[in-house]
């Protein structure tokens, strides 16, 4: 009797499994696992490009993308890197929007995560597949504060794997063509002036006889925006988009930046990076790093100084009130700047406090730099080559949307099954910043996860 029951259970289990497999197969045949689509709008540029022109500046050879759906009547554009104007588009071909795959299965088993690009059915504008980025989840309170996303009264802090693909290139020193009407953006800014311009970068040559007493030699970055080719010097980097050539709006100053460069050095000295109120000191001899915030030591790390004896990509970032130090994609230091300062008793004495003490010396130290040098690279007792220097910025979410009369003020309370979504091209993205429940994404309208088709 027991044998018959077990046999019957096995048969029922096989039948049930077969029915489930048939249902799954039918669903796959009807819906498909992956659906190919193309990006048709500009709201997610520059992470996801719609129809666009790929332009190479004839002056500085800088390459950039321009929205092909909104072009100047003259069919001419300007270079955001050197300001060269009247670049002809007549002979250029329009590149179609990037191809994506709609993953229809992932969100059947879970909700979209924060910062994930998602495709959903939009009511206004009426689109079957609208592409945005999820920032707010059900039952959360969402607010845009000074370009950042705040959830439940706290600034959301992205990790490196999220923020780096979203970063927007601002300046590439490899394509920095000199113009008579503007000085070089990168220039020596201290008494120790042994920085020289070289192909695709800069070189600092030490003087062993005097280097210890001379202090740190710095080069600093001066930002320019170009208005119809006319350079406008800025104290801070702004949220300008090269992609939006026809858009006229007020620009916002921002501090969420990434400094990226290839570095090669010889010698046992110190390499320094200044980004805003942060300074990272990398001692090649001890292979230790010290982070200063507002001239106070706050964090330390261990790094392999031998790695920069050959060309190595170093990246320094201050984004969402946190500091990153990254070598070849590996995060060696991540520090929350909202934390209290590091107790001096916790500092490793082997870090060597001489460079921090350098603030007492008026030559070549961070404290003596003019505040406008928001980004700077310093060297002491090193032979240093710095190439492929790039400055990138995080997405700055604007309070207003061009062409939209009313946007949200204050916090937005999300209900069950509601998501707050934003576009990376914030000035013109029609997203959840608009007033009204129709601007939110409903769980029932989700069409799938956006997967880049490479």
PyMOL commands that set and color helices and strands:
alter all, ss='L'
color gray80, all
select helices_A, chain A and resi 2-31+106-108+160-166+173-175+211-214+305-309+344-346+349-351+354-360+366-368+426-428+437-439+443-445
alter helices_A, ss='H'
color red, helices_A
select strands_A, chain A and resi 34-38+52-56+63-67+76-77+87-88+99-103+117-122+127-136+141-145+148-151+154-155+168-172+186-188+195-198+201-204+217-221+223-227+230-234+257-266+270-275+278-283+288-293+296-302+312-319+322-327+330-336+375-380+383-393+412-413+418-422+441-442+446-452
alter strands_A, ss='S'
color yellow, strands_A
deselect
rebuild
show_as cartoon
